[in-house]
Amino acid sequence: PIKNETDRVHTNRLLTGVHSLTRDQREVIYLKLYNRLSYNEIAEITGLQIDSVHDLASKALELVCRKVQVVNYPVSVL
């Protein structure tokens, strides 16, 4: 029961973090993490500059991690 409650709390925090992202941040994270696209591919699809894609992804992960209260997040995922 404690594990189930902990999982529920973490899921709710994660959803809160994801819902607090801008549309562009959600799109970049979706393309990077779920579709496993490179930053160059994401830039081509979205029409954004590659620096903007990097910035959006970095800020999005930082924001979500703060909402979930994770101190260190795996940058290597990106």
C-alpha positions as CSV (number, residue, x, y, z in Angstrom):
1,P,0.0,0.0,0.0
2,I,2.8,2.4,0.8
3,K,4.5,1.8,-2.6
4,N,1.2,2.3,-4.4
5,E,0.7,5.6,-2.6
6,T,4.3,6.7,-3.3
7,D,3.8,5.8,-7.0
8,R,0.6,7.8,-7.2
9,V,2.2,10.8,-5.6
10,H,5.2,10.7,-8.0
11,T,2.8,10.3,-11.0
12,N,0.8,13.3,-9.9
13,R,3.9,15.4,-9.5
14,L,5.2,14.4,-12.9
15,L,1.9,15.2,-14.5
16,T,1.8,18.6,-12.8
17,G,5.3,19.3,-14.1
18,V,4.4,18.2,-17.6
19,H,1.2,20.3,-17.6
20,S,3.2,23.4,-16.5
21,L,5.3,23.3,-19.7
22,T,4.6,25.4,-22.7
23,R,3.3,23.8,-25.9
24,D,6.8,24.1,-27.5
25,Q,8.5,22.6,-24.5
26,R,6.1,19.6,-24.4
27,E,6.6,19.1,-28.1
28,V,10.4,19.1,-27.9
29,I,10.3,16.7,-24.9
30,Y,7.8,14.4,-26.7
31,L,9.9,14.3,-29.9
32,K,13.2,13.8,-28.0
33,L,12.1,11.2,-25.3
34,Y,9.3,9.4,-27.0
35,N,10.3,9.5,-30.6
36,R,14.0,9.5,-29.8
37,L,14.8,12.1,-32.4
38,S,18.0,14.0,-32.6
39,Y,18.1,17.8,-31.9
40,N,18.7,18.4,-35.6
41,E,15.6,16.3,-36.5
42,I,13.5,18.2,-33.9
43,A,14.7,21.5,-35.3
44,E,13.7,20.5,-38.8
45,I,10.3,19.3,-37.7
46,T,9.5,22.3,-35.6
47,G,11.1,24.9,-37.7
48,L,13.1,26.1,-34.6
49,Q,16.8,26.9,-34.5
50,I,18.8,24.1,-32.9
51,D,19.9,26.4,-30.1
52,S,16.2,27.0,-29.3
53,V,15.5,23.3,-29.3
54,H,18.4,22.7,-26.8
55,D,17.2,25.6,-24.6
56,L,13.5,24.4,-24.7
57,A,14.5,20.8,-23.7
58,S,16.9,21.9,-21.0
59,K,14.4,24.3,-19.4
60,A,11.6,21.8,-19.7
61,L,13.5,19.1,-17.9
62,E,14.6,21.5,-15.2
63,L,11.1,22.6,-14.6
64,V,9.6,19.1,-14.5
65,C,12.4,18.0,-12.2
66,R,11.7,20.9,-9.8
67,K,8.0,20.0,-9.8
68,V,8.8,16.3,-9.1
69,Q,11.5,17.5,-6.6
70,V,14.3,15.6,-8.2
71,V,17.7,17.0,-7.3
72,N,19.6,15.6,-10.3
73,Y,18.1,14.5,-13.6
74,P,19.8,12.4,-16.2
75,V,21.1,14.8,-18.8
76,S,22.5,11.9,-20.7
77,V,18.9,11.0,-21.7
78,L,19.0,13.9,-24.1
